[in-house]
Amino acid sequence: MRHPKEARDNLQRLPRPARPPKGPGLPRPMPRQAWRTNAASMLESRVENLSLSAAYFEA
């Protein structure tokens, strides 16, 4: 591996990708915390469904 300073200089030399213009109709991305709680609640409901179906098959 090359010297880290050299690699950093190479990174700075790369052209930055152009960001697409933000249109007015695009939905705002959710903050990270909202994603986390959303995923957690989704998992919880999935686990509930699994335990319910397991109880159904055991009975």
mmCIF file of the N, C-alpha and C atoms, coordinates in Angstrom:
data_MODEL
# 
_entry.id   MODEL 
# 
loop_
_atom_site.group_PDB 
_atom_site.id 
_atom_site.type_symbol 
_atom_site.label_atom_id 
_atom_site.label_alt_id 
_atom_site.label_comp_id 
_atom_site.label_asym_id 
_atom_site.label_entity_id 
_atom_site.label_seq_id 
_atom_site.pdbx_PDB_ins_code 
_atom_site.Cartn_x 
_atom_site.Cartn_y 
_atom_site.Cartn_z 
_atom_site.occupancy 
_atom_site.B_iso_or_equiv 
_atom_site.pdbx_formal_charge 
_atom_site.auth_seq_id 
_atom_site.auth_comp_id 
_atom_site.auth_asym_id 
_atom_site.auth_atom_id 
_atom_site.pdbx_PDB_model_num 
ATOM 1   N N  . MET A 1 1  ? 0.841   -1.190  0.000   1.00 0.00 ? 1  MET A N  1 
ATOM 2   C CA . MET A 1 1  ? 0.000   0.000   0.000   1.00 0.00 ? 1  MET A CA 1 
ATOM 3   C C  . MET A 1 1  ? 0.882   1.247   0.000   1.00 0.00 ? 1  MET A C  1 
ATOM 4   N N  . ARG A 1 2  ? 0.416   2.258   -0.719  1.00 0.00 ? 2  ARG A N  1 
ATOM 5   C CA . ARG A 1 2  ? 1.208   3.473   -0.812  1.00 0.00 ? 2  ARG A CA 1 
ATOM 6   C C  . ARG A 1 2  ? 1.059   4.327   0.428   1.00 0.00 ? 2  ARG A C  1 
ATOM 7   N N  . HIS A 1 3  ? 1.824   5.372   0.466   1.00 0.00 ? 3  HIS A N  1 
ATOM 8   C CA . HIS A 1 3  ? 1.804   6.275   1.607   1.00 0.00 ? 3  HIS A CA 1 
ATOM 9   C C  . HIS A 1 3  ? 0.418   6.907   1.736   1.00 0.00 ? 3  HIS A C  1 
ATOM 10  N N  . PRO A 1 4  ? -0.120  6.983   2.971   1.00 0.00 ? 4  PRO A N  1 
ATOM 11  C CA . PRO A 1 4  ? -1.485  7.525   3.110   1.00 0.00 ? 4  PRO A CA 1 
ATOM 12  C C  . PRO A 1 4  ? -1.611  8.966   2.611   1.00 0.00 ? 4  PRO A C  1 
ATOM 13  N N  . LYS A 1 5  ? -0.560  9.775   2.786   1.00 0.00 ? 5  LYS A N  1 
ATOM 14  C CA . LYS A 1 5  ? -0.660  11.171  2.325   1.00 0.00 ? 5  LYS A CA 1 
ATOM 15  C C  . LYS A 1 5  ? -0.801  11.198  0.807   1.00 0.00 ? 5  LYS A C  1 
ATOM 16  N N  . GLU A 1 6  ? -0.055  10.304  0.135   1.00 0.00 ? 6  GLU A N  1 
ATOM 17  C CA . GLU A 1 6  ? -0.141  10.245  -1.314  1.00 0.00 ? 6  GLU A CA 1 
ATOM 18  C C  . GLU A 1 6  ? -1.564  9.849   -1.736  1.00 0.00 ? 6  GLU A C  1 
ATOM 19  N N  . ALA A 1 7  ? -2.143  8.866   -1.047  1.00 0.00 ? 7  ALA A N  1 
ATOM 20  C CA . ALA A 1 7  ? -3.485  8.427   -1.385  1.00 0.00 ? 7  ALA A CA 1 
ATOM 21  C C  . ALA A 1 7  ? -4.481  9.569   -1.166  1.00 0.00 ? 7  ALA A C  1 
ATOM 22  N N  . ARG A 1 8  ? -4.280  10.339  -0.088  1.00 0.00 ? 8  ARG A N  1 
ATOM 23  C CA . ARG A 1 8  ? -5.194  11.440  0.177   1.00 0.00 ? 8  ARG A CA 1 
ATOM 24  C C  . ARG A 1 8  ? -5.103  12.490  -0.931  1.00 0.00 ? 8  ARG A C  1 
ATOM 25  N N  . ASP A 1 9  ? -3.872  12.767  -1.388  1.00 0.00 ? 9  ASP A N  1 
ATOM 26  C CA . ASP A 1 9  ? -3.713  13.729  -2.476  1.00 0.00 ? 9  ASP A CA 1 
ATOM 27  C C  . ASP A 1 9  ? -4.417  13.231  -3.735  1.00 0.00 ? 9  ASP A C  1 
ATOM 28  N N  . ASN A 1 10 ? -4.309  11.923  -4.001  1.00 0.00 ? 10 ASN A N  1 
ATOM 29  C CA . ASN A 1 10 ? -4.987  11.375  -5.174  1.00 0.00 ? 10 ASN A CA 1 
ATOM 30  C C  . ASN A 1 10 ? -6.496  11.531  -5.051  1.00 0.00 ? 10 ASN A C  1 
ATOM 31  N N  . LEU A 1 11 ? -7.017  11.316  -3.833  1.00 0.00 ? 11 LEU A N  1 
ATOM 32  C CA . LEU A 1 11 ? -8.453  11.459  -3.627  1.00 0.00 ? 11 LEU A CA 1 
ATOM 33  C C  . LEU A 1 11 ? -8.890  12.890  -3.912  1.00 0.00 ? 11 LEU A C  1 
ATOM 34  N N  . GLN A 1 12 ? -8.102  13.853  -3.438  1.00 0.00 ? 12 GLN A N  1 
ATOM 35  C CA . GLN A 1 12 ? -8.483  15.248  -3.642  1.00 0.00 ? 12 GLN A CA 1 
ATOM 36  C C  . GLN A 1 12 ? -8.402  15.621  -5.115  1.00 0.00 ? 12 GLN A C  1 
ATOM 37  N N  . ARG A 1 13 ? -7.564  14.913  -5.887  1.00 0.00 ? 13 ARG A N  1 
ATOM 38  C CA . ARG A 1 13 ? -7.429  15.233  -7.302  1.00 0.00 ? 13 ARG A CA 1 
ATOM 39  C C  . ARG A 1 13 ? -8.602  14.701  -8.127  1.00 0.00 ? 13 ARG A C  1 
ATOM 40  N N  . LEU A 1 14 ? -9.324  13.717  -7.588  1.00 0.00 ? 14 LEU A N  1 
ATOM 41  C CA . LEU A 1 14 ? -10.433 13.142  -8.353  1.00 0.00 ? 14 LEU A CA 1 
ATOM 42  C C  . LEU A 1 14 ? -11.534 14.185  -8.534  1.00 0.00 ? 14 LEU A C  1 
ATOM 43  N N  . PRO A 1 15 ? -12.201 14.204  -9.701  1.00 0.00 ? 15 PRO A N  1 
ATOM 44  C CA . PRO A 1 15 ? -13.322 15.135  -9.870  1.00 0.00 ? 15 PRO A CA 1 
ATOM 45  C C  . PRO A 1 15 ? -14.517 14.676  -9.037  1.00 0.00 ? 15 PRO A C  1 
ATOM 46  N N  . ARG A 1 16 ? -15.190 15.624  -8.445  1.00 0.00 ? 16 ARG A N  1 
ATOM 47  C CA . ARG A 1 16 ? -16.364 15.274  -7.635  1.00 0.00 ? 16 ARG A CA 1 
ATOM 48  C C  . ARG A 1 16 ? -17.533 14.969  -8.554  1.00 0.00 ? 16 ARG A C  1 
ATOM 49  N N  . PRO A 1 17 ? -18.351 13.963  -8.224  1.00 0.00 ? 17 PRO A N  1 
ATOM 50  C CA . PRO A 1 17 ? -19.529 13.697  -9.054  1.00 0.00 ? 17 PRO A CA 1 
ATOM 51  C C  . PRO A 1 17 ? -20.543 14.824  -8.908  1.00 0.00 ? 17 PRO A C  1 
ATOM 52  N N  . ALA A 1 18 ? -21.168 15.198  -10.010 1.00 0.00 ? 18 ALA A N  1 
ATOM 53  C CA . ALA A 1 18 ? -22.152 16.283  -9.961  1.00 0.00 ? 18 ALA A CA 1 
ATOM 54  C C  . ALA A 1 18 ? -23.412 15.777  -9.270  1.00 0.00 ? 18 ALA A C  1 
ATOM 55  N N  . ARG A 1 19 ? -23.899 16.537  -8.304  1.00 0.00 ? 19 ARG A N  1 
ATOM 56  C CA . ARG A 1 19 ? -25.125 16.130  -7.609  1.00 0.00 ? 19 ARG A CA 1 
ATOM 57  C C  . ARG A 1 19 ? -26.324 16.528  -8.446  1.00 0.00 ? 19 ARG A C  1 
ATOM 58  N N  . PRO A 1 20 ? -27.329 15.668  -8.533  1.00 0.00 ? 20 PRO A N  1 
ATOM 59  C CA . PRO A 1 20 ? -28.518 16.039  -9.308  1.00 0.00 ? 20 PRO A CA 1 
ATOM 60  C C  . PRO A 1 20 ? -29.231 17.211  -8.635  1.00 0.00 ? 20 PRO A C  1 
ATOM 61  N N  . PRO A 1 21 ? -29.848 18.099  -9.404  1.00 0.00 ? 21 PRO A N  1 
ATOM 62  C CA . PRO A 1 21 ? -30.552 19.235  -8.784  1.00 0.00 ? 21 PRO A CA 1 
ATOM 63  C C  . PRO A 1 21 ? -31.737 18.738  -7.971  1.00 0.00 ? 21 PRO A C  1 
ATOM 64  N N  . LYS A 1 22 ? -31.952 19.352  -6.821  1.00 0.00 ? 22 LYS A N  1 
ATOM 65  C CA . LYS A 1 22 ? -33.050 18.938  -5.947  1.00 0.00 ? 22 LYS A CA 1 
ATOM 66  C C  . LYS A 1 22 ? -34.335 19.606  -6.421  1.00 0.00 ? 22 LYS A C  1 
ATOM 67  N N  . GLY A 1 23 ? -35.240 18.801  -6.927  1.00 0.00 ? 23 GLY A N  1 
ATOM 68  C CA . GLY A 1 23 ? -36.511 19.360  -7.394  1.00 0.00 ? 23 GLY A CA 1 
ATOM 69  C C  . GLY A 1 23 ? -37.433 19.651  -6.225  1.00 0.00 ? 23 GLY A C  1 
ATOM 70  N N  . PRO A 1 24 ? -38.463 20.448  -6.444  1.00 0.00 ? 24 PRO A N  1 
ATOM 71  C CA . PRO A 1 24 ? -39.375 20.772  -5.344  1.00 0.00 ? 24 PRO A CA 1 
ATOM 72  C C  . PRO A 1 24 ? -40.261 19.597  -4.946  1.00 0.00 ? 24 PRO A C  1 
ATOM 73  N N  . GLY A 1 25 ? -40.467 18.641  -5.873  1.00 0.00 ? 25 GLY A N  1 
ATOM 74  C CA . GLY A 1 25 ? -41.406 17.560  -5.590  1.00 0.00 ? 25 GLY A CA 1 
ATOM 75  C C  . GLY A 1 25 ? -40.791 16.382  -4.859  1.00 0.00 ? 25 GLY A C  1 
ATOM 76  N N  . LEU A 1 26 ? -39.463 16.414  -4.617  1.00 0.00 ? 26 LEU A N  1 
ATOM 77  C CA . LEU A 1 26 ? -38.826 15.267  -3.976  1.00 0.00 ? 26 LEU A CA 1 
ATOM 78  C C  . LEU A 1 26 ? -39.157 15.234  -2.488  1.00 0.00 ? 26 LEU A C  1 
ATOM 79  N N  . PRO A 1 27 ? -39.485 14.056  -1.934  1.00 0.00 ? 27 PRO A N  1 
ATOM 80  C CA . PRO A 1 27 ? -39.733 13.976  -0.492  1.00 0.00 ? 27 PRO A CA 1 
ATOM 81  C C  . PRO A 1 27 ? -38.428 14.151  0.273   1.00 0.00 ? 27 PRO A C  1 
ATOM 82  N N  . ARG A 1 28 ? -38.502 14.800  1.410   1.00 0.00 ? 28 ARG A N  1 
ATOM 83  C CA . ARG A 1 28 ? -37.297 14.987  2.220   1.00 0.00 ? 28 ARG A CA 1 
ATOM 84  C C  . ARG A 1 28 ? -36.907 13.651  2.827   1.00 0.00 ? 28 ARG A C  1 
ATOM 85  N N  . PRO A 1 29 ? -35.610 13.320  2.839   1.00 0.00 ? 29 PRO A N  1 
ATOM 86  C CA . PRO A 1 29 ? -35.193 12.055  3.452   1.00 0.00 ? 29 PRO A CA 1 
ATOM 87  C C  . PRO A 1 29 ? -35.440 12.091  4.954   1.00 0.00 ? 29 PRO A C  1 
ATOM 88  N N  . MET A 1 30 ? -35.820 10.938  5.478   1.00 0.00 ? 30 MET A N  1 
ATOM 89  C CA . MET A 1 30 ? -36.075 10.860  6.920   1.00 0.00 ? 30 MET A CA 1 
ATOM 90  C C  . MET A 1 30 ? -34.775 11.028  7.690   1.00 0.00 ? 30 MET A C  1 
ATOM 91  N N  . PRO A 1 31 ? -34.823 11.670  8.847   1.00 0.00 ? 31 PRO A N  1 
ATOM 92  C CA . PRO A 1 31 ? -33.629 11.689  9.694   1.00 0.00 ? 31 PRO A CA 1 
ATOM 93  C C  . PRO A 1 31 ? -33.286 10.282  10.158  1.00 0.00 ? 31 PRO A C  1 
ATOM 94  N N  . ARG A 1 32 ? -32.030 10.107  10.548  1.00 0.00 ? 32 ARG A N  1 
ATOM 95  C CA . ARG A 1 32 ? -31.552 8.759   10.866  1.00 0.00 ? 32 ARG A CA 1 
ATOM 96  C C  . ARG A 1 32 ? -32.349 8.128   12.012  1.00 0.00 ? 32 ARG A C  1 
ATOM 97  N N  . GLN A 1 33 ? -32.703 8.941   13.005  1.00 0.00 ? 33 GLN A N  1 
ATOM 98  C CA . GLN A 1 33 ? -33.425 8.404   14.158  1.00 0.00 ? 33 GLN A CA 1 
ATOM 99  C C  . GLN A 1 33 ? -34.775 7.829   13.724  1.00 0.00 ? 33 GLN A C  1 
ATOM 100 N N  . ALA A 1 34 ? -35.442 8.514   12.809  1.00 0.00 ? 34 ALA A N  1 
ATOM 101 C CA . ALA A 1 34 ? -36.743 8.021   12.351  1.00 0.00 ? 34 ALA A CA 1 
ATOM 102 C C  . ALA A 1 34 ? -36.571 6.671   11.657  1.00 0.00 ? 34 ALA A C  1 
ATOM 103 N N  . TRP A 1 35 ? -35.510 6.549   10.839  1.00 0.00 ? 35 TRP A N  1 
ATOM 104 C CA . TRP A 1 35 ? -35.270 5.262   10.194  1.00 0.00 ? 35 TRP A CA 1 
ATOM 105 C C  . TRP A 1 35 ? -35.112 4.170   11.233  1.00 0.00 ? 35 TRP A C  1 
ATOM 106 N N  . ARG A 1 36 ? -34.350 4.484   12.288  1.00 0.00 ? 36 ARG A N  1 
ATOM 107 C CA . ARG A 1 36 ? -34.061 3.457   13.289  1.00 0.00 ? 36 ARG A CA 1 
ATOM 108 C C  . ARG A 1 36 ? -35.361 3.006   13.956  1.00 0.00 ? 36 ARG A C  1 
ATOM 109 N N  . THR A 1 37 ? -36.195 3.963   14.378  1.00 0.00 ? 37 THR A N  1 
ATOM 110 C CA . THR A 1 37 ? -37.422 3.582   15.071  1.00 0.00 ? 37 THR A CA 1 
ATOM 111 C C  . THR A 1 37 ? -38.357 2.850   14.111  1.00 0.00 ? 37 THR A C  1 
ATOM 112 N N  . ASN A 1 38 ? -38.379 3.297   12.851  1.00 0.00 ? 38 ASN A N  1 
ATOM 113 C CA . ASN A 1 38 ? -39.218 2.644   11.855  1.00 0.00 ? 38 ASN A CA 1 
ATOM 114 C C  . ASN A 1 38 ? -38.811 1.187   11.696  1.00 0.00 ? 38 ASN A C  1 
ATOM 115 N N  . ALA A 1 39 ? -37.514 0.946   11.539  1.00 0.00 ? 39 ALA A N  1 
ATOM 116 C CA . ALA A 1 39 ? -37.029 -0.417  11.353  1.00 0.00 ? 39 ALA A CA 1 
ATOM 117 C C  . ALA A 1 39 ? -37.324 -1.248  12.594  1.00 0.00 ? 39 ALA A C  1 
ATOM 118 N N  . ALA A 1 40 ? -37.161 -0.644  13.768  1.00 0.00 ? 40 ALA A N  1 
ATOM 119 C CA . ALA A 1 40 ? -37.399 -1.391  15.000  1.00 0.00 ? 40 ALA A CA 1 
ATOM 120 C C  . ALA A 1 40 ? -38.865 -1.803  15.100  1.00 0.00 ? 40 ALA A C  1 
ATOM 121 N N  . SER A 1 41 ? -39.769 -0.877  14.791  1.00 0.00 ? 41 SER A N  1 
ATOM 122 C CA . SER A 1 41 ? -41.188 -1.227  14.906  1.00 0.00 ? 41 SER A CA 1 
ATOM 123 C C  . SER A 1 41 ? -41.565 -2.278  13.859  1.00 0.00 ? 41 SER A C  1 
ATOM 124 N N  . MET A 1 42 ? -40.955 -2.186  12.668  1.00 0.00 ? 42 MET A N  1 
ATOM 125 C CA . MET A 1 42 ? -41.226 -3.182  11.638  1.00 0.00 ? 42 MET A CA 1 
ATOM 126 C C  . MET A 1 42 ? -40.783 -4.561  12.123  1.00 0.00 ? 42 MET A C  1 
ATOM 127 N N  . LEU A 1 43 ? -39.572 -4.617  12.712  1.00 0.00 ? 43 LEU A N  1 
ATOM 128 C CA . LEU A 1 43 ? -39.069 -5.890  13.224  1.00 0.00 ? 43 LEU A CA 1 
ATOM 129 C C  . LEU A 1 43 ? -39.975 -6.422  14.325  1.00 0.00 ? 43 LEU A C  1 
ATOM 130 N N  . GLU A 1 44 ? -40.404 -5.517  15.209  1.00 0.00 ? 44 GLU A N  1 
ATOM 131 C CA . GLU A 1 44 ? -41.266 -5.957  16.309  1.00 0.00 ? 44 GLU A CA 1 
ATOM 132 C C  . GLU A 1 44 ? -42.544 -6.584  15.777  1.00 0.00 ? 44 GLU A C  1 
ATOM 133 N N  . SER A 1 45 ? -43.167 -5.938  14.811  1.00 0.00 ? 45 SER A N  1 
ATOM 134 C CA . SER A 1 45 ? -44.425 -6.491  14.297  1.00 0.00 ? 45 SER A CA 1 
ATOM 135 C C  . SER A 1 45 ? -44.158 -7.830  13.615  1.00 0.00 ? 45 SER A C  1 
ATOM 136 N N  . ARG A 1 46 ? -43.004 -7.951  12.942  1.00 0.00 ? 46 ARG A N  1 
ATOM 137 C CA . ARG A 1 46 ? -42.682 -9.217  12.295  1.00 0.00 ? 46 ARG A CA 1 
ATOM 138 C C  . ARG A 1 46 ? -42.516 -10.326 13.323  1.00 0.00 ? 46 ARG A C  1 
ATOM 139 N N  . VAL A 1 47 ? -41.841 -10.004 14.427  1.00 0.00 ? 47 VAL A N  1 
ATOM 140 C CA . VAL A 1 47 ? -41.628 -11.007 15.473  1.00 0.00 ? 47 VAL A CA 1 
ATOM 141 C C  . VAL A 1 47 ? -42.963 -11.409 16.083  1.00 0.00 ? 47 VAL A C  1 
ATOM 142 N N  . GLU A 1 48 ? -43.851 -10.415 16.279  1.00 0.00 ? 48 GLU A N  1 
ATOM 143 C CA . GLU A 1 48 ? -45.172 -10.739 16.817  1.00 0.00 ? 48 GLU A CA 1 
ATOM 144 C C  . GLU A 1 48 ? -45.906 -11.691 15.878  1.00 0.00 ? 48 GLU A C  1 
ATOM 145 N N  . ASN A 1 49 ? -45.858 -11.394 14.590  1.00 0.00 ? 49 ASN A N  1 
ATOM 146 C CA . ASN A 1 49 ? -46.537 -12.266 13.628  1.00 0.00 ? 49 ASN A CA 1 
ATOM 147 C C  . ASN A 1 49 ? -45.951 -13.672 13.668  1.00 0.00 ? 49 ASN A C  1 
ATOM 148 N N  . LEU A 1 50 ? -44.633 -13.760 13.775  1.00 0.00 ? 50 LEU A N  1 
ATOM 149 C CA . LEU A 1 50 ? -44.000 -15.074 13.805  1.00 0.00 ? 50 LEU A CA 1 
ATOM 150 C C  . LEU A 1 50 ? -44.442 -15.856 15.028  1.00 0.00 ? 50 LEU A C  1 
ATOM 151 N N  . SER A 1 51 ? -44.443 -15.207 16.202  1.00 0.00 ? 51 SER A N  1 
ATOM 152 C CA . SER A 1 51 ? -44.817 -15.937 17.412  1.00 0.00 ? 51 SER A CA 1 
ATOM 153 C C  . SER A 1 51 ? -46.300 -16.338 17.356  1.00 0.00 ? 51 SER A C  1 
ATOM 154 N N  . LEU A 1 52 ? -47.136 -15.457 16.770  1.00 0.00 ? 52 LEU A N  1 
ATOM 155 C CA . LEU A 1 52 ? -48.552 -15.805 16.636  1.00 0.00 ? 52 LEU A CA 1 
ATOM 156 C C  . LEU A 1 52 ? -48.724 -17.024 15.737  1.00 0.00 ? 52 LEU A C  1 
ATOM 157 N N  . SER A 1 53 ? -48.011 -17.042 14.607  1.00 0.00 ? 53 SER A N  1 
ATOM 158 C CA . SER A 1 53 ? -48.167 -18.170 13.694  1.00 0.00 ? 53 SER A CA 1 
ATOM 159 C C  . SER A 1 53 ? -47.584 -19.439 14.324  1.00 0.00 ? 53 SER A C  1 
ATOM 160 N N  . ALA A 1 54 ? -46.507 -19.300 15.108  1.00 0.00 ? 54 ALA A N  1 
ATOM 161 C CA . ALA A 1 54 ? -45.949 -20.470 15.769  1.00 0.00 ? 54 ALA A CA 1 
ATOM 162 C C  . ALA A 1 54 ? -46.961 -21.038 16.765  1.00 0.00 ? 54 ALA A C  1 
ATOM 163 N N  . ALA A 1 55 ? -47.605 -20.159 17.525  1.00 0.00 ? 55 ALA A N  1 
ATOM 164 C CA . ALA A 1 55 ? -48.619 -20.623 18.478  1.00 0.00 ? 55 ALA A CA 1 
ATOM 165 C C  . ALA A 1 55 ? -49.771 -21.303 17.733  1.00 0.00 ? 55 ALA A C  1 
ATOM 166 N N  . TYR A 1 56 ? -50.126 -20.757 16.587  1.00 0.00 ? 56 TYR A N  1 
ATOM 167 C CA . TYR A 1 56 ? -51.218 -21.335 15.805  1.00 0.00 ? 56 TYR A CA 1 
ATOM 168 C C  . TYR A 1 56 ? -50.867 -22.753 15.349  1.00 0.00 ? 56 TYR A C  1 
ATOM 169 N N  . PHE A 1 57 ? -49.616 -22.935 14.878  1.00 0.00 ? 57 PHE A N  1 
ATOM 170 C CA . PHE A 1 57 ? -49.243 -24.259 14.377  1.00 0.00 ? 57 PHE A CA 1 
ATOM 171 C C  . PHE A 1 57 ? -49.045 -25.249 15.513  1.00 0.00 ? 57 PHE A C  1 
ATOM 172 N N  . GLU A 1 58 ? -48.640 -24.752 16.677  1.00 0.00 ? 58 GLU A N  1 
ATOM 173 C CA . GLU A 1 58 ? -48.431 -25.688 17.798  1.00 0.00 ? 58 GLU A CA 1 
ATOM 174 C C  . GLU A 1 58 ? -49.753 -26.182 18.351  1.00 0.00 ? 58 GLU A C  1 
ATOM 175 N N  . ALA A 1 59 ? -50.781 -25.344 18.311  1.00 0.00 ? 59 ALA A N  1 
ATOM 176 C CA . ALA A 1 59 ? -52.072 -25.715 18.905  1.00 0.00 ? 59 ALA A CA 1 
ATOM 177 C C  . ALA A 1 59 ? -52.750 -26.842 18.123  1.00 0.00 ? 59 ALA A C  1 
# 
